[in-house]
Amino acid sequence: MAQAVPLDWTQLAFWALITGGTPLVLLAVPYLRNRISDRTMHLMLGLSAGILGGLATLDILPESFAAAADAPGLPPQAVPLGVAAGFFLLFLVERHVLKPEGAHPHFENGKTIRSFGSLVVSALTVHGTMDGFVIPLGFAVSNTVGTIIVIAVALHQIPDSFAAMTVGLVSGVSRRTALAYVAATAADTPIGMVLGVVFLTFGTAWLPLGLAFSAGTFLFVSAADLIPELQHRSRSFLVTLSVVAGFVIVLLLTALPGA
């Protein structure tokens, strides 16, 4: 296959700082408000669902198929199987390892309707780790693809961190624990970036599969996790628009000159 773009370590360190630092801005929020409204949470999670779906379908999957086409001996089913592996692995982790009844907190009239806490934050950090994992892979394809992915991931970090903070605020834990939840969502993406770099050390022949695997995890979180939950809890037209808006954000980033 074509040679991957050499990784710029200074650039990766900068983006690790951005994606890890974005959630830390929220550390001040618990001192400003006691609770984030359900409507705000639904809108932000809808935006997150659209961003993840857009990243998977508009950027990661096309690049995965393109890289696979340049990889000699790679079977045509490799990319679909990679997508399925990412999708079902996250499904199994959420269902049987982290939280059988779902990965995200559930609210109704400002009150929790299911038990949640550290398990929910664990699920969010798994998602965030996969966000980080795909960033070095994107930069291995091209600087443009990597930049699009990392900007979208940084935007996606915001609703994830709001979710983590809300878990703490409405589950009765101390403010220090609630802040620790946010800090966990800040650390997961840089950790995922390190894992992505390690993955690339095994050779660029694995790049199509790594991209496909990441796309599968993104599709799971967006289409099988977030959107069904939003349909169940909030059928607001604004929430629908927020999902579309997240997709459009990625579309506009992809359509930028040179993308």
N, C-alpha and C positions, 0 to 999 in steps of 0.2 A: 504494500500500500504506500501511498505518498507519505513523505516524511512529515512527522508532526512538528509543529512550531515549538522551538525551544522555550522552556518556561523561564519567565523573567521573575526571579525571586523577590526583587524589590517591589514589583507590581503585585505579586501575590500577597506579600506582607501588607501592602497598603490596603488591598481589598479585604484581607482578613480583619484589619483594623476597622474598616467601614462596616462590614457585615456584622462583626462582633460588637461594634460600638453603637449601632443603631438601636438595639433593644435597651442599652444602658441609659438612653435619654429618658426612658419611661420610669427610671428609678425614682424620679421626683414626683411622679403622678400620685402614688398612694398618699402623699402628704397634702395633695391639693384636692382630692376627691376620695370619698369613702368607697364609692362603687361606680363602675362603668355601666351605663345603661344597657339593657338587653338590645335595644335598637342599634346602638353604636357597635356593640359586639357583632351583631348579625351583619351589619354593613361591612365591617372590617374583614370578617371571615369570608364574606361573599367576594370581596376584592381579592383576598388571598386565593380563593378557589379559582377565580378567573386568571390570575397571574400564573399559577401552577399549571393550569390547563393550557394556557397560551405558550408557556415555555416548552412544555412537552411536545405539543403538536406543531408549533411554528418554528422552533429552533432546534431542540435536542433530537427529535426523531428524524428530520431531514438530514441533519449532519451525521447521524448514526448510519442511515442508509447510504449516504455518500461515501463515508469512510469504509463501509462494508463492501461497496462496489470496487474499491481500490485494493481490497485485501484478497490476495490470491488464496484459493482453497477454502474460503469461508462459505459455508452453505447458505442458500437463500433464506433458510428459516432462522438464521442466527439472530438477526435483529428482532423478529417477532418473539422468539423464545427468550431473548434478553428482557424484552418488555414484560412478558408474562412472568419471568422469574422475579423481577422487581415488584410487580403488582402483587403476586401471591405471597412473596416473602413478607412484605409489609402487612398484608392481610393476616397471615399466620401470627406475626409478632403482636399485632394489636389484639387479635382475638384470643390467643392462647398464652401469651407471655405477659403483656402489659395490662390490658383491661378488656375482659370478655364482652362487656356491653358497649364498647365504643371508645374512641380515643380522645374526644373533646368534651369539655364541660357542657352541661345542659342546664338551661335556665327557663323559668316560667314565672312571669310577674316578679322578676327580681330575686327569685328564690331558686335554690338548687333543687332538682328533682331526682337526682341520683347521687350516690356517694362517689366522691372523687378526691383527688389531692395529688400525692406524689406520683401515683400511677399515671395520671393525666399529663403531668409535667414530663414524665419519662417518655410518653408517647410523642409529645411535642419535640423533645430533644432528639428522638429518633428521626422525626421529619427534618429537623434542622440540620442534623448530621448529613442526611442525604442531600440537602440543599448545598452544603459545603463540598460534598464529594464531587459533584458535577462541575464545580467551578474550574479546577485545574484541567479537567477533561475538555471543557469548552475552550480554554486558552491554548490547549494542545492542538485544537483544530485551527483556530485563528484568534487574533486579538479582538476582532470585532465580535465573534460569537461569544468569547469569554466575557467581554464587557457587557453585552446584552444580558447574559445569564446572571452576572453578578449584580447588576442594577436591579433586575427583577427580584432576585433573591433578597436584596437589602430591603426592598419595598415589602416583600412577603414577610420579613422578620417582624415588621411592626405589628400586624394583627396577631401573629403567634405570641409575641411578647405581651400584648394586651390580654390574650387568653390566659397565659400563664399567671399574670398578675391578678386577674379576676378570680382564678382558681384560689389563690391565696386569700384574697379579700373576702370572698363569700363562704369559704370553708372553715373560717374560724381560727386559722393559724395566726401566729404572731406576725407583725409587720416585717420583722427580720426574716422570717421564713418566706413571706410573700416576695420580698426583695431577692431572696436566694433563688426563687423560682424564675424570676426575670433574668438573673445572672446566668442561670443554667441555659436559657434560650440564647444568651449572648455568646456562651462558650461553645455551643454545639457546632455552629457553622465553621469557625476556624478549625475545630477538631476534624470535621468532615473534610476540609481542604487538605489537611495533612494526610488523611487516608487516601484522598484522590491522588496526591503526589506519589504516595507509596505504591498505589495501584499502577501508575504509569511506569514505575521502575521495572515492571515485569515485561514491558515492551509495548510498542504502539499497535501491535497486532490485536491487542485486547481493547483498544479504544472504542471500536464500534459496539462491542458488548457492554462496556462500561456506560457509554451514553444511553444505550437501549435500556439497561437496567435502571438508570436514573429516571428515564422517561416513564418507566413502568411505576416507579414509586410515586412520581408526581401525579400521574393519572389516577392512582389509587386514592391519594389524599384529596384530590380535587373532585373526582367523579363518584367515588365510592364512599367517601368519608364526609367531606364538607358539604357538598351540594345536597345529598339526601337529608342531612341533618337540618340544613337551612329550609328545605322544603317542608320538613316535618314541623319545625318550630316557627317559621316565619315565611309566609307567602306574600310579603310586602313587595310591591312593584319596585320600590327603591332597592331592596335586597337583590332582586333580579338585575336591576341596572348596575349594581355594584359588581356582580359576577361578570357581566358584559364589559364593564369598564376595566376590570383587571385584564381581561383578554385583549382589549383594545390597546392598553398600555404596552403590552408585549408586542402587539402588531405594529404599533408606531415605532417602537425601538428597533424592531426588525427591518422596518421600511426606511430607516434613516440612511442617507447617502453613505455608501461604502459597506452597508450591512449585508 
